Amino acid sequence: MNFHLIGVNHNSAPLEVRERLAVSEDRLPEAIGALVQQPGVEEGMVLSTCNRVEVLASANQQPDLRDFLRSYFGISPDEIRPHIYEFQERAVVRHVFRVAASLDSMVVGEPQILGQVKEAYAIARGLGAVHSALEQLLSRAFAVAKRVRSETAIGSSSVSIASVAAQLAEKIFGSLDGKTVYLVGAGKMAELAARHLIAHGATRIIVSNRTFERAAQMAEAFGGNAIPFERLHETAEGADIILTSTGAPEPLFRKEHGEKLRSRRRNRPVFFIDIAVPRNVAPEMNKLDGIFVYDVDDLQAVAASNGVERKKEAERAEKIIEAEVDRFASRMKSLAVVPTILSLQEYCEAIRQAEIDRTRGRLGKISPEQEAAIDAMTRGIINKLLHTPITTLKSSAADPEAATIEDIVRKLFNLNSRKAKG
């Protein structure tokens, strides 16, 4: 298992570090292309969400993923050294399984992360960057996530970044009855947030998105109004809560926008809930009287209260993860001996066919029935002779001596020599 992973997440790095490494969906193909060009990297995938940025690779030699961060993001690894984590081999398997199962999420049990991993996988697979070892790892990760959800109650109540944002909004106002919510961005997270905010009592939804058609579709679904993106700042004054979730590389709301907004609202407070990474709302907006800004890291305090209820289920889920890591590791070790088994079978089959041809020449003309009998008899002999070495190779795959046993088999049957000649 030549797996390697480097990344940052909500636990290891503050938001200002994560947003420097964030990769928008339209830049993912470029990032993946750069990754698989790294020396030693055979397969690669990049996962970028509001809470994590991770680079996953399968390599035929030790890859320098820190160098990838330096070359692609233009950021020195020394700048983020205290915040990055790195895993190899089995530790990568465990981490990927935990991420897919939402055990490593800011809100443990939230369902969105699995979809985000699947989307990142689909993009990498479509580019041909995931095709072998990572294909097996990720396919198994999706199955493990499904098992965790079906065998534990970790996802029993719908919790997500969006739902926590709705809880925070309700906590701020006491009640959302009669409040107007302005959704800036019309992606999946914004849609989910709208559902939660309406469930908590919000009565009016306004949607603005760079693609107006998408904003109109979402607004219609919630009985709200769609606003062209170029009119965002002139219409924001009508909102009590502004929830931003776009992929904009720079803040959409800066201090000068906040000053105008405060003036137009005649000092009535407005609350920004910014769940985008990079941030859509500049931090200095929080310094203005009457304007309150909460970003994804601020949501952790609200999320912590949900974590207590899930602790017991998370412990059960961790046991499932460990069992699945063991199973996957054993399977990968078994697959490692497959080339030797195939070489051994091909070697013996070549001998069998050569001997049949030699015998057929001495026997002269034989009937089809005799031909079939000779074929069955020689095939049976070969299968019986190969049974013990093949069984030994398979059963010893998880043994510390597996490489030695495989090497002995190759030497006994001169398989290395045959491979070199071929």
C-alpha positions in Angstrom: 0.0 0.0 0.0 2.0 2.9 -1.3 -0.5 5.6 -0.1 0.6 9.1 0.9 -1.5 12.0 2.2 -0.8 15.5 3.3 -3.4 18.1 4.4 -4.8 20.6 6.8 -8.3 20.7 8.5 -10.4 22.6 11.0 -8.5 20.9 13.9 -5.0 21.5 12.6 -5.2 24.9 10.9 -7.1 28.2 11.4 -9.3 29.5 8.6 -6.6 31.9 7.3 -4.3 29.0 6.6 -7.0 26.8 5.0 -8.2 29.5 2.7 -4.7 29.9 1.3 -4.8 26.3 0.2 -8.4 26.1 -0.9 -9.0 24.8 -4.5 -12.2 25.8 -6.2 -14.0 23.1 -8.2 -13.1 24.6 -11.5 -9.4 24.5 -10.6 -9.4 20.9 -9.4 -8.4 19.4 -12.8 -5.4 21.8 -12.9 -4.4 20.9 -9.4 -4.8 17.1 -10.0 -2.8 17.4 -13.2 0.0 19.1 -11.4 -0.1 16.5 -8.6 0.3 13.5 -10.9 3.3 15.1 -12.5 5.2 15.0 -9.2 8.1 12.4 -9.3 6.9 9.0 -8.1 3.2 9.8 -8.1 1.1 7.3 -10.1 -2.4 8.3 -9.0 -3.7 11.4 -7.2 -6.7 13.2 -5.9 -7.3 16.6 -4.2 -10.1 17.2 -1.7 -11.0 20.8 -0.9 -13.9 21.7 1.4 -14.7 24.5 3.8 -13.0 22.5 6.6 -10.1 20.7 4.9 -7.7 20.6 2.0 -6.1 17.2 1.4 -3.8 15.8 -1.2 -3.9 12.0 -1.6 -1.5 10.0 -3.8 -0.5 6.4 -4.7 3.2 6.4 -5.5 5.9 4.0 -6.6 8.5 5.9 -4.5 8.4 8.4 -1.7 6.7 11.5 -3.2 7.5 15.0 -1.9 4.0 16.3 -1.3 5.3 19.3 0.6 7.1 20.3 -2.6 3.7 20.0 -4.4 2.2 22.5 -1.8 5.2 24.8 -2.5 5.1 24.6 -6.3 1.3 24.6 -6.9 0.1 26.9 -4.1 3.2 29.1 -4.0 3.4 28.6 -0.3 6.5 27.5 1.7 5.9 24.4 3.7 7.7 26.1 6.6 4.9 28.7 6.8 2.3 26.0 7.5 4.5 23.3 9.0 2.7 23.5 12.4 -0.6 23.0 10.7 -0.1 20.2 8.2 -0.5 16.5 8.9 1.0 13.7 6.9 0.0 10.0 6.7 1.5 7.0 4.9 0.4 3.4 4.1 -2.1 2.0 6.6 -2.5 5.4 8.4 -3.8 6.8 5.1 -6.4 4.1 4.8 -7.7 4.8 8.3 -7.8 8.5 7.7 -9.7 8.3 4.4 -12.2 5.8 5.9 -12.7 8.2 8.9 -13.2 11.2 6.6 -15.7 9.5 4.3 -17.6 8.2 7.4 -17.7 11.8 8.8 -15.7 10.9 11.9 -13.1 13.6 11.2 -15.7 16.3 10.5 -16.2 19.5 12.4 -19.7 18.3 12.9 -19.3 14.5 13.5 -22.0 12.6 11.5 -22.7 15.4 9.0 -23.7 13.8 5.7 -22.2 16.3 3.3 -18.6 15.2 3.4 -19.3 11.8 1.8 -20.8 13.6 -1.2 -17.8 16.0 -1.4 -15.3 13.1 -1.3 -17.3 11.3 -4.1 -17.3 14.5 -6.2 -13.5 14.9 -5.8 -13.1 11.2 -6.7 -15.3 11.5 -9.8 -13.3 14.5 -11.1 -9.9 12.7 -10.5 -11.2 9.5 -12.0 -12.6 11.3 -15.0 -9.1 12.7 -15.6 -7.6 9.2 -15.4 -5.7 10.2 -12.2 -7.5 7.5 -10.1 -7.5 4.1 -11.7 -5.9 1.4 -9.6 -4.9 1.4 -6.0 -6.7 4.6 -5.2 -9.8 3.3 -7.0 -9.8 0.3 -4.6 -9.2 2.6 -1.6 -11.9 5.0 -2.3 -14.5 2.4 -3.4 -13.9 0.7 -0.1 -14.1 4.0 1.8 -17.6 4.6 0.3 -18.7 1.2 1.4 -17.3 1.7 4.9 -19.1 5.0 5.2 -22.4 3.3 4.3 -21.7 0.6 6.8 -21.0 3.1 9.6 -24.3 4.9 8.8 -26.3 1.7 8.7 -24.8 0.1 11.8 -24.6 3.1 14.1 -26.8 6.1 14.9 -24.1 8.6 14.2 -26.2 10.2 11.5 -29.6 9.8 13.2 -30.3 13.5 13.4 -29.6 15.7 10.5 -26.6 17.8 11.4 -24.3 19.7 9.0 -22.5 23.0 8.7 -25.7 24.5 7.3 -27.9 23.2 10.1 -25.4 24.6 12.7 -25.5 27.9 10.9 -29.3 27.9 11.2 -29.0 27.1 14.9 -26.5 30.0 15.3 -28.9 32.4 13.5 -31.8 31.4 15.8 -29.5 31.8 18.9 -28.6 35.3 17.8 -32.1 36.5 17.2 -34.0 34.4 19.7 -36.5 33.7 16.9 -36.2 33.8 13.1 -39.9 34.6 12.7 -40.3 37.5 10.3 -36.6 37.5 9.4 -35.3 37.9 5.9 -32.4 35.7 4.8 -30.2 36.6 1.9 -28.4 33.6 0.3 -25.3 34.7 -1.6 -24.4 31.6 -3.7 -26.8 29.0 -4.9 -24.9 25.7 -4.4 -25.8 22.7 -2.4 -24.7 24.1 0.9 -26.8 27.3 0.4 -29.8 25.2 -0.5 -29.4 23.1 2.6 -29.0 26.2 4.7 -32.2 27.6 3.2 -34.1 24.5 4.2 -32.8 24.7 7.8 -33.5 28.5 8.1 -37.0 28.1 6.9 -37.6 25.2 9.3 -36.4 27.5 12.1 -38.9 30.2 11.1 -37.3 32.5 8.5 -40.2 33.9 6.4 -38.4 35.5 3.4 -35.6 34.2 1.2 -33.5 36.2 -1.2 -31.0 34.5 -3.5 -28.2 35.9 -5.6 -25.7 33.9 -7.6 -23.3 34.6 -10.5 -25.5 32.3 -12.6 -28.9 34.0 -12.4 -30.8 31.0 -13.7 -29.6 28.9 -10.7 -30.5 31.7 -8.3 -34.0 31.9 -9.9 -34.5 28.1 -9.6 -33.6 28.1 -5.9 -35.7 31.2 -5.1 -38.7 29.6 -6.8 -38.2 26.4 -4.8 -38.4 28.4 -1.6 -41.0 31.0 -2.6 -38.3 33.7 -2.5 -36.8 36.3 -4.8 -33.8 36.1 -7.1 -31.5 39.0 -7.5 -28.9 39.5 -10.3 -25.4 39.2 -8.8 -24.3 42.7 -9.9 -27.1 44.1 -7.7 -25.9 42.2 -4.6 -24.6 45.2 -2.6 -27.5 47.6 -3.4 -30.1 45.0 -2.3 -28.3 43.5 0.8 -29.8 46.2 3.1 -33.1 44.3 3.1 -31.7 41.3 4.9 -31.4 40.5 8.6 -29.1 37.5 7.9 -26.7 37.2 5.0 -25.4 33.7 4.4 -22.5 33.5 2.0 -21.2 30.3 0.3 -19.6 31.2 -3.0 -16.3 30.0 -4.5 -15.1 33.6 -5.0 -11.3 33.8 -4.5 -11.6 37.3 -2.8 -14.1 38.7 -0.3 -17.4 39.9 -1.7 -18.1 42.1 1.3 -15.4 44.4 2.5 -15.3 47.2 5.1 -16.5 49.8 2.6 -19.5 47.7 1.8 -20.2 47.2 5.4 -20.2 50.9 6.1 -22.7 51.6 3.3 -24.8 48.7 4.5 -24.9 49.9 8.1 -25.9 53.4 7.0 -28.7 52.2 4.7 -30.1 49.9 7.5 -30.1 52.9 9.9 -28.0 51.0 12.4 -30.3 48.0 12.5 -28.0 45.0 13.1 -27.1 42.6 10.3 -25.6 39.2 10.8 -23.2 37.5 8.3 -22.8 33.8 8.4 -19.9 33.0 6.1 -19.5 29.3 5.3 -17.2 29.8 2.3 -13.5 29.0 2.1 -11.8 31.3 1.1 -14.0 33.7 3.1 -16.6 35.8 1.3 -16.7 38.3 4.1 -13.5 40.2 5.1 -12.7 39.8 8.8 -12.5 43.6 9.3 -16.3 43.8 8.7 -16.6 42.5 12.2 -15.1 45.7 13.6 -18.1 47.8 12.4 -20.8 48.5 15.0 -24.0 46.7 14.2 -22.4 44.2 11.9 -21.6 40.7 13.2 -19.7 38.2 11.2 -19.4 34.4 11.9 -17.2 32.2 9.8 -16.9 28.4 9.6 -14.5 28.3 12.6 -17.0 30.2 14.7 -19.5 27.5 14.1 -17.4 25.0 16.1 -18.7 26.2 19.4 -22.3 25.5 18.3 -21.2 22.1 16.8 -19.5 21.1 20.0 -22.9 20.8 21.8 -24.0 18.2 19.1 -20.8 16.2 19.5 -21.6 15.1 23.0 -24.7 13.2 21.9 -22.7 11.4 19.2 -19.7 10.4 21.2 -20.9 6.9 22.0 -22.0 6.3 18.4 -18.6 7.6 17.2 -16.8 5.1 19.4 -18.8 2.3 17.8 -18.0 3.7 14.4 -14.3 3.8 15.2 -14.3 0.1 15.9 -15.9 -0.5 12.6 -13.2 1.6 10.9 -10.4 -0.4 12.6 -11.9 -3.7 11.5 -12.3 -2.4 7.9 -8.7 -1.1 7.9 -7.5 -4.6 8.8 -9.7 -6.2 6.1 -8.5 -3.7 3.5 -4.8 -4.2 4.4 -5.2 -8.0 4.2 -6.9 -7.7 0.8 -4.2 -5.4 -0.6 -1.5 -7.8 0.7 -3.3 -10.7 -1.0 -3.4 -8.8 -4.3 0.4 -8.2 -4.0 1.0 -11.9 -4.6 -1.3 -12.2 -7.6 1.4 -11.4 -10.2 3.6 -14.2 -8.8 0.6 -16.6 -8.9 -0.2 -15.7 -12.5 3.5 -16.0 -13.5 3.6 -19.4 -11.9 0.5 -20.6 -13.6 1.7 -19.3 -17.0 5.0 -21.0 -16.5 3.5 -24.4 -15.8 0.9 -24.0 -18.5 3.7 -23.4 -21.0 5.4 -26.6 -19.9 2.2 -28.6 -20.1 1.4 -27.4 -23.7 5.0 -28.2 -24.8 4.8 -31.7 -23.4 1.4 -32.3 -25.0 2.8 -31.2 -28.4 5.8 -33.5 -28.0 3.7 -36.5 -27.0 1.2 -35.9 -29.8 4.0 -36.2 -32.3 5.0 -39.6 -30.9 1.4 -41.0 -30.7 0.4 -40.1 -34.2 -3.2 -39.6 -35.0 -5.5 -39.6 -31.9 -9.2 -39.2 -31.6 -10.9 -36.1 -30.1 -11.8 -38.1 -27.1 -8.2 -39.1 -26.5 -7.1 -35.5 -27.0 -9.6 -34.4 -24.4 -8.4 -37.1 -22.0 -4.8 -36.1 -22.3 -5.7 -32.4 -21.8 -7.8 -33.2 -18.7 -5.1 -35.5 -17.2 -2.2 -33.0 -17.7 -4.3 -30.1 -16.4 -5.2 -32.1 -13.3 -1.6 -32.9 -12.6 -0.6 -29.2 -12.9 -3.4 -28.1 -10.7 -2.5 -30.6 -8.0 1.2 -29.6 -8.1 0.4 -25.9 -8.0 -2.2 -26.2 -5.2 0.3 -26.1 -2.3 2.5 -23.2 -3.5 -0.5 -21.1 -4.5 -2.3 -21.7 -1.3 0.9 -20.9 0.7 1.3 -17.7 -1.2 -2.3 -16.6 -0.5 -2.3 -17.6 3.1 1.1 -16.0 3.9 0.2 -12.7 2.2 -0.5 -11.1 5.7 2.6 -12.8 7.2 5.7 -10.6 8.0 7.6 -13.2 5.9 5.4 -12.9 2.9 8.0 -11.1 0.8 10.6 -13.9 1.6 8.1 -16.7 0.7 7.2 -15.0 -2.6 10.9 -14.5 -3.4 11.6 -18.2 -2.7 8.8 -19.3 -5.0 10.0 -17.0 -7.8 13.6 -18.4 -7.4 12.4 -22.1 -7.3 10.5 -21.7 -10.6 12.9 -19.2 -12.2 10.1 -16.7 -12.6 12.3 -13.6 -12.2 14.5 -14.8 -15.1 11.5 -15.5 -17.3 10.1 -12.0 -16.5 13.4 -10.4 -17.5 13.5 -12.2 -20.8 9.9 -11.3 -21.5 
